[in-house]
């Protein structure tokens, strides 16, 4: 009798443990998780965005962005933006994306126009991303991986870039070949990409630039 009771207790504990484990697993997959690391600084990322800019050449210009939960003047926040070319019309195809040029528009490449920012007062003014106190880095090489592209996205980036350090909105220093890493697993909000016309001061030529305001909505 005692042995039967002990067996029943053991089975109950095993089932309870299994249910608890499943619950924890479900909870983990329901939360967006990620981070951006530039040098020795790391900030968590909590939301992803996919913007479709349509076909270019034989590929599709689809941009991927991420942001931290908080972007303020008092604590470090982060924004990640990559301009990519995919073989799929409305999604980033699974695979490895390498550094390439915008003019060639080759599938499975990302361009130099990407930008990642980490610091305080990360914002957008007329579409351009900026940081008041912190670092902005543009990729010069590396690998952008798309591991999952369904209901949840799983992506990563490991590479190097040109980093510009800002203090009170002014450039304090610039350094080449700075390593940075990004990882993310979670939801993405999809939208049609928007552009605007920009004219630099004392310049006669206008340029079409992308509007990154979706990241801050």
Buried (B, 14 or more C-beta within 10 A) or exposed (E): EEEEEEEEEEEEEEEEEEEEEEEEEEEEEEEBBBBBBBBEBEBBBBBBBBBBBEEEEEBBBBBBBBBBEBBEEEEBBBBBBBBBBBBEEEBBBBBEBEBBEBEEBBBBBBBBBBBBBBBBBBBBEEBEBBBBBBBBBBBBEBEBBBEEBEEBBBBBBBBBBBBBBBEEEEEEEEEEEBBBBBBBBBBBEEEEBEEEEBEEEEEEEEEEBBBBEBBEE
